[in-house]
Amino acid sequence: MNRLLFEGRSLVEIVASVIRQDNRHVPFSRLDWERMYRLADYHRVANTVYLGLLGHRETVPDRWRDRFFQRYQESLIFGENCQEGFKEILTWLDMREISCTVLISESIRELYKLPETADNSPVQIFLDEDKYYLAKGYLIDLGYETDKTYKGFGERMKRVNGVTIILYYKLPFRTSRYGKYMVRILESAQIRDPYEYIWMLPVESELVYRMAGAAYRYVTEELTLRELLELFLFHREWRDEIEEDIIQKRLEEFKVNNLAEKLLEISYMWFGEKSDPYLLRRHEDMSVYDLLEERILTRGMVGIEKDDQALKLQELVEKEIEKERREEGYSIRREKVGRFFAEQRKKLRWIFPDYHYMSSIYPAVEKIPILLPVYWLIRGVRLLWRSFIR
């Protein structure tokens, strides 16, 4: 078995055993724990993995067990401060009449049996670009710093006490179809009580946002175990209250309904109970899920993509990326040309100063302006003579 795939599947087993609170066979002694830590940290589940390591002290080197414990501690600190910190931000925005939409709230933590196994950056907020910089300035005043930048979309900001929040001024999707239908999701938002300017997605819209986002990040090879885990928890919590036909219809608008459904199904296969009736819906051909698993756990390094919707979306994303590169190249070239001509204009102004400057040096120019070219020549000869003498 490919080493990356082996480590990825072992990571899934550890996380699933913690989430379900059962015992699963994991070959701890065969794992490279430096690689496992980096993999878990990438998938944002290192804090969860720490609990899975309890009772296996002899198989995990102290250095890496301590690194997992550090992530676990950060999660505990975040849990103590997230509610108050998030409320403080929303209250400030509401008082200043800054309208924003909460795409994903801190309430996802309530769906974990053990809150300390939740993610440390669950909150996502969307604002208009002009309001975005006001909100960012306020967060900086509160002690937040930029932790990660999403070029062209927004950034993740983090405070010393562990509270993390993601701000977007543009939703992180490149294709026009995603842009169009994500706007419709935003339009479905409702006022969040007790605020007047804080909007929140209803359950159906948040599920569509999560599923469409998961499909998009699967194609761009950025999909993490944490995202699939939270998709599973969210769907399991609300599946009896949502109208599935409406969800499927809205996902069809993104042209990812089948892909998104398969991603949801594999999340149930990884983190759900085997007796869960939802698993009865899965494909009989298990190779479909094997391919998804390989692509997710190895970030696209193993397996060849065969899903039609994934391939079409991938093509569209690549076209947009190529378009952005071309535009960036044009912009760089325009900037270089602009600098070149600016330098030439500066040289020309030095060689041929304007009338006011020349008349201050040569009074004859002020009396007879037509002599300006003659005195340009005189000035030039004098400067050349001085440089020659030196």
C-alpha positions as CSV (number, residue, x, y, z in Angstrom):
1,M,0.0,0.0,0.0
2,N,1.2,3.5,-0.8
3,R,2.8,5.1,2.4
4,L,0.7,8.3,2.1
5,L,-2.5,6.3,1.8
6,F,-1.6,4.0,4.7
7,E,-0.9,7.0,7.0
8,G,-4.1,8.7,5.8
9,R,-6.2,5.7,6.5
10,S,-4.6,5.3,9.9
11,L,-5.4,9.0,10.7
12,V,-9.0,8.4,9.7
13,E,-9.2,5.4,12.0
14,I,-7.8,7.3,15.0
15,V,-10.1,10.3,14.5
16,A,-13.1,8.0,14.0
17,S,-12.4,6.1,17.2
18,V,-12.4,9.3,19.2
19,I,-15.5,10.7,17.6
20,R,-17.4,7.4,18.0
21,Q,-15.7,6.7,21.3
22,D,-14.9,3.1,20.4
23,N,-11.8,1.1,19.9
24,R,-10.5,0.4,16.4
25,H,-7.3,-1.4,15.4
26,V,-4.6,1.1,14.5
27,P,-1.0,-0.1,13.9
28,F,0.6,2.6,16.1
29,S,4.0,1.0,16.1
30,R,4.3,1.0,12.3
31,L,3.6,4.8,12.0
32,D,6.1,7.6,11.4
33,W,4.9,10.0,14.0
34,E,6.6,13.1,12.5
35,R,4.7,12.5,9.3
36,M,1.5,11.6,11.2
37,Y,1.7,14.9,13.2
38,R,2.2,17.0,10.0
39,L,-0.6,15.1,8.3
40,A,-3.0,15.6,11.3
41,D,-2.1,19.2,11.5
42,Y,-2.8,19.8,7.8
43,H,-6.2,18.1,8.2
44,R,-6.8,20.2,11.4
45,V,-7.4,17.1,13.6
46,A,-4.2,17.0,15.7
47,N,-6.1,18.0,18.8
48,T,-8.5,15.1,18.2
49,V,-5.7,12.6,17.6
50,Y,-4.2,13.4,21.0
51,L,-7.1,11.7,22.7
52,G,-6.7,8.7,20.4
53,L,-3.0,8.4,21.6
54,L,-3.9,8.0,25.2
55,G,-3.0,4.5,26.3
56,H,-0.3,4.2,23.6
57,R,2.5,6.1,25.3
58,E,5.2,3.6,24.6
59,T,4.6,3.7,20.8
60,V,4.6,7.5,20.3
61,P,7.9,9.4,20.8
62,D,7.7,12.1,23.5
63,R,8.5,14.9,21.1
64,W,5.5,14.2,18.9
65,R,3.1,13.3,21.7
66,D,3.9,16.7,23.2
67,R,3.2,18.4,19.9
68,F,-0.2,16.7,19.7
69,F,-0.8,17.7,23.4
70,Q,0.0,21.3,22.5
71,R,-2.8,21.3,19.9
72,Y,-5.1,19.7,22.4
73,Q,-4.3,22.5,24.9
74,E,-5.0,25.1,22.3
75,S,-8.4,23.6,21.7
76,L,-9.2,23.7,25.4
77,I,-8.2,27.4,25.6
78,F,-10.2,28.1,22.5
79,G,-13.3,26.4,24.0
80,E,-13.0,28.7,27.1
81,N,-12.9,31.9,25.0
82,C,-14.7,31.3,21.7
83,Q,-18.3,32.1,22.8
84,E,-17.3,35.3,24.5
85,G,-14.9,36.4,21.8
86,F,-17.3,35.7,19.0
87,K,-20.1,37.5,20.7
88,E,-17.8,40.5,21.3
89,I,-17.1,40.7,17.6
90,L,-20.7,40.4,16.5
91,T,-21.9,43.0,19.1
92,W,-19.3,45.5,17.8
93,L,-20.3,45.0,14.2
94,D,-24.0,45.3,15.0
95,M,-23.5,48.5,17.1
96,R,-21.7,50.1,14.1
97,E,-24.4,49.0,11.7
98,I,-21.9,46.9,9.8
99,S,-24.0,44.2,8.0
100,C,-22.4,40.8,7.7
101,T,-23.4,37.2,7.1
102,V,-22.2,34.4,9.4
103,L,-21.5,31.5,7.0
104,I,-20.5,29.0,9.7
105,S,-20.9,29.7,13.4
106,E,-19.4,28.5,16.6
107,S,-22.5,26.3,17.2
108,I,-20.9,23.5,15.3
109,R,-18.9,22.8,18.5
110,E,-22.1,21.7,20.2
111,L,-22.4,18.7,17.8
112,Y,-19.2,17.1,19.2
113,K,-19.5,14.7,22.1
114,L,-16.2,16.1,23.4
115,P,-16.1,19.9,22.6
116,E,-12.3,19.9,22.9
117,T,-12.1,17.7,19.8
118,A,-13.7,20.4,17.7
119,D,-11.9,22.7,15.3
120,N,-10.2,25.9,16.6
121,S,-11.3,28.0,13.6
122,P,-14.9,27.2,12.9
123,V,-16.3,30.7,12.4
124,Q,-16.6,32.2,8.9
125,I,-18.0,35.7,8.2
126,F,-18.7,37.4,4.9
127,L,-18.7,41.2,4.6
128,D,-18.8,43.8,1.8
129,E,-15.2,44.8,0.9
130,D,-15.5,48.3,2.2
131,K,-16.8,47.0,5.6
132,Y,-14.2,44.2,5.6
133,Y,-11.4,46.6,6.3
134,L,-13.3,48.3,9.1
135,A,-13.9,44.9,10.7
136,K,-10.3,43.8,10.2
137,G,-9.0,47.1,11.8
138,Y,-11.3,46.5,14.8
139,L,-9.9,42.9,15.2
140,I,-6.4,44.2,15.0
141,D,-7.2,46.7,17.8
142,L,-8.5,43.8,19.9
143,G,-5.2,42.0,19.5
144,Y,-5.9,39.7,16.5
145,E,-3.2,39.1,13.9
146,T,-3.4,37.6,10.4
147,D,-2.7,33.9,10.7
148,K,-3.3,33.0,7.1
149,T,-4.2,35.0,3.9
150,Y,-6.6,33.7,1.3
151,K,-5.4,35.8,-1.7
152,G,-8.2,37.6,-3.4
153,F,-10.8,36.4,-0.8
154,G,-9.9,37.3,2.8
155,E,-7.9,36.0,5.7
156,R,-7.9,34.1,8.9
157,M,-7.2,36.1,12.1
158,K,-6.1,34.7,15.4
159,R,-5.9,36.1,18.9
160,V,-3.4,35.2,21.7
161,N,-6.2,33.5,23.7
162,G,-6.8,31.1,20.8
163,V,-9.9,32.6,19.3
164,T,-9.8,32.4,15.5
165,I,-12.1,33.8,12.9
166,I,-12.2,33.8,9.1
167,L,-13.2,37.0,7.3
168,Y,-14.2,37.0,3.6
169,Y,-14.9,39.9,1.3
170,K,-15.3,37.5,-1.6
171,L,-16.3,33.9,-1.3
172,P,-13.4,31.6,-2.0
173,F,-14.7,30.1,-5.3
174,R,-13.3,31.0,-8.7
175,T,-15.9,29.8,-11.2
176,S,-18.7,32.0,-12.4
177,R,-21.3,29.3,-11.7
178,Y,-20.2,29.0,-8.0
179,G,-20.1,32.8,-7.8
180,K,-23.7,33.1,-9.1
181,Y,-25.2,30.5,-6.9
182,M,-23.3,31.3,-3.8
183,V,-24.8,34.8,-4.0
184,R,-28.2,33.1,-3.9
185,I,-27.2,31.3,-0.7
186,L,-26.2,34.7,0.8
187,E,-29.6,36.1,-0.2
188,S,-31.3,33.4,1.8
189,A,-29.7,34.6,5.0
190,Q,-31.9,35.7,7.9
191,I,-31.4,38.1,10.8
192,R,-29.7,36.5,13.8
193,D,-31.4,37.2,17.0
194,P,-30.8,39.5,19.0
195,Y,-28.9,41.5,16.4
196,E,-30.2,43.9,13.7
197,Y,-27.3,43.8,11.2
198,I,-26.0,40.3,11.7
199,W,-27.3,37.7,9.2
200,M,-27.1,33.9,9.4
201,L,-27.7,31.1,6.9
202,P,-30.7,28.9,7.5
203,V,-30.0,25.2,8.0
204,E,-30.7,24.2,4.3
205,S,-28.5,27.0,2.9
206,E,-25.6,26.2,5.3
207,L,-25.8,22.5,4.3
208,V,-25.7,23.5,0.6
209,Y,-22.8,25.8,1.4
210,R,-20.9,23.0,3.1
211,M,-21.6,20.4,0.5
212,A,-20.8,22.6,-2.5
213,G,-17.7,23.9,-0.7
214,A,-16.5,20.3,0.0
215,A,-17.0,19.4,-3.7
216,Y,-15.0,22.4,-4.8
217,R,-12.1,21.8,-2.4
218,Y,-12.1,18.1,-3.3
219,V,-11.4,19.2,-6.9
220,T,-8.7,21.7,-5.8
221,E,-7.1,19.1,-3.5
222,E,-7.7,21.2,-0.4
223,L,-10.4,19.1,1.3
224,T,-9.6,18.1,4.8
225,L,-10.8,15.5,7.2
226,R,-12.0,18.2,9.5
227,E,-14.3,19.6,6.8
228,L,-15.8,16.2,6.1
229,L,-16.1,15.5,9.8
230,E,-18.1,18.7,10.3
231,L,-20.2,18.0,7.2
232,F,-21.1,14.6,8.7
233,L,-21.9,16.1,12.1
234,F,-24.0,18.9,10.7
235,H,-26.0,16.6,8.3
236,R,-26.6,14.0,11.0
237,E,-27.9,16.6,13.3
238,W,-30.4,18.2,10.8
239,R,-31.2,15.5,8.3
240,D,-34.6,14.8,9.7
241,E,-35.6,18.4,9.5
242,I,-34.4,19.3,6.0
243,E,-36.1,18.6,2.7
244,E,-33.6,16.5,0.7
245,D,-35.2,17.3,-2.6
246,I,-34.6,21.0,-2.1
247,I,-30.9,20.3,-1.2
248,Q,-30.4,18.2,-4.3
249,K,-32.0,20.7,-6.5
250,R,-29.8,23.5,-5.2
251,L,-26.7,21.4,-5.6
252,E,-27.7,20.6,-9.2
253,E,-27.3,24.3,-9.8
254,F,-23.7,24.0,-8.9
255,K,-23.4,20.9,-11.1
256,V,-21.9,18.9,-8.2
257,N,-24.9,17.1,-6.7
258,N,-23.6,13.6,-7.3
259,L,-20.1,14.4,-6.3
260,A,-21.2,16.2,-3.1
261,E,-23.5,13.3,-2.2
262,K,-20.6,10.8,-2.5
263,L,-18.5,13.0,-0.3
264,L,-21.2,13.1,2.3
265,E,-21.6,9.3,2.1
266,I,-17.8,8.7,2.6
267,S,-18.0,11.0,5.7
268,Y,-20.6,8.7,7.1
269,M,-18.5,5.6,6.2
270,W,-15.5,7.1,8.0
271,F,-17.1,8.7,11.1
272,G,-20.7,7.3,11.4
273,E,-22.0,4.1,12.9
274,K,-22.2,1.1,10.7
275,S,-25.8,0.6,11.6
276,D,-26.7,4.1,10.5
277,P,-29.6,3.8,7.9
278,Y,-28.1,6.6,5.8
279,L,-25.3,4.2,4.8
280,L,-27.9,2.0,3.0
281,R,-28.0,4.6,0.2
282,R,-24.3,4.2,-0.7
283,H,-23.2,2.8,-4.1
284,E,-22.9,-0.9,-4.5
285,D,-19.6,-0.3,-6.3
286,M,-17.2,0.4,-3.5
287,S,-14.4,1.4,-5.9
288,V,-16.2,4.7,-6.1
289,Y,-15.4,5.4,-2.5
290,D,-11.9,3.9,-2.8
291,L,-11.0,6.5,-5.4
292,L,-12.5,9.3,-3.3
293,E,-10.5,8.1,-0.3
294,E,-7.3,7.9,-2.2
295,R,-7.7,11.4,-3.7
296,I,-8.6,13.0,-0.4
297,L,-6.0,11.3,1.8
298,T,-3.1,11.9,-0.6
299,R,-4.2,15.3,-1.9
300,G,-4.6,14.0,-5.4
301,M,-1.2,12.2,-5.5
302,V,-2.7,8.7,-5.8
303,G,-5.5,7.6,-8.1
304,I,-6.8,9.0,-11.4
305,E,-10.0,11.2,-11.2
306,K,-12.9,9.5,-13.0
307,D,-16.0,11.4,-11.6
308,D,-17.5,13.4,-14.5
309,Q,-18.7,16.3,-12.3
310,A,-15.3,16.5,-10.6
311,L,-13.5,16.6,-14.0
312,K,-15.7,19.3,-15.4
313,L,-15.4,21.5,-12.3
314,Q,-11.6,20.9,-12.3
315,E,-11.4,22.1,-15.9
316,L,-13.4,25.2,-15.1
317,V,-11.2,26.0,-12.0
318,E,-8.0,25.5,-14.0
319,K,-9.3,27.8,-16.7
320,E,-10.0,30.5,-14.1
321,I,-6.6,30.0,-12.6
322,E,-4.9,30.3,-16.0
323,K,-7.0,33.4,-16.7
324,E,-5.8,35.0,-13.4
325,R,-2.2,34.1,-14.3
326,R,-2.5,35.8,-17.7
327,E,-4.1,38.9,-16.2
328,E,-1.4,39.0,-13.5
329,G,1.2,38.7,-16.3
330,Y,-0.4,41.5,-18.2
331,S,-0.6,43.6,-15.1
332,I,3.2,43.1,-14.4
333,R,4.1,44.0,-18.0
334,R,1.9,47.1,-17.9
335,E,3.5,48.1,-14.6
336,K,7.0,47.6,-16.1
337,V,6.1,49.6,-19.2
338,G,4.6,52.3,-17.0
339,R,7.8,52.5,-14.9
340,F,9.9,52.7,-18.1
341,F,8.0,55.6,-19.5
342,A,7.9,57.3,-16.1
343,E,11.7,57.1,-16.0
344,Q,11.9,58.5,-19.5
345,R,9.6,61.4,-18.7
346,K,11.7,62.1,-15.6
347,K,14.9,62.2,-17.8
348,L,13.1,64.4,-20.3
349,R,12.0,66.8,-17.6
350,W,15.6,67.0,-16.4
351,I,17.0,67.6,-19.9
352,F,14.2,70.0,-20.9
353,P,12.9,71.8,-17.7
354,D,9.6,73.7,-17.9
355,Y,9.2,77.3,-18.6
356,H,9.0,78.5,-15.0
357,Y,12.2,76.8,-14.0
358,M,14.1,78.1,-17.0
359,S,12.8,81.7,-16.6
360,S,14.0,81.7,-13.0
361,I,17.5,80.9,-14.2
362,Y,17.5,82.8,-17.4
363,P,15.5,86.1,-17.2
364,A,15.7,86.4,-21.0
365,V,13.4,83.4,-21.3
366,E,10.7,85.3,-19.3
367,K,11.0,88.3,-21.6
368,I,11.1,86.3,-24.8
369,P,9.5,82.9,-24.2
370,I,10.3,81.8,-27.8
371,L,14.0,81.6,-26.8
372,L,13.2,78.6,-24.4
373,P,14.7,76.0,-26.9
374,V,17.8,78.1,-27.3
375,Y,18.4,78.2,-23.5
376,W,17.7,74.5,-23.2
377,L,20.7,74.1,-25.6
378,I,22.8,76.6,-23.6
379,R,22.0,74.9,-20.3
380,G,22.8,71.5,-21.8
381,V,26.2,72.7,-23.1
382,R,27.0,74.2,-19.7
383,L,26.2,71.0,-17.9
384,L,28.3,69.0,-20.3
385,W,31.2,71.4,-19.9
386,R,31.1,71.2,-16.1
387,S,31.1,67.4,-16.1
388,F,34.0,67.5,-18.6
389,I,36.0,69.8,-16.3
390,R,35.4,67.6,-13.3
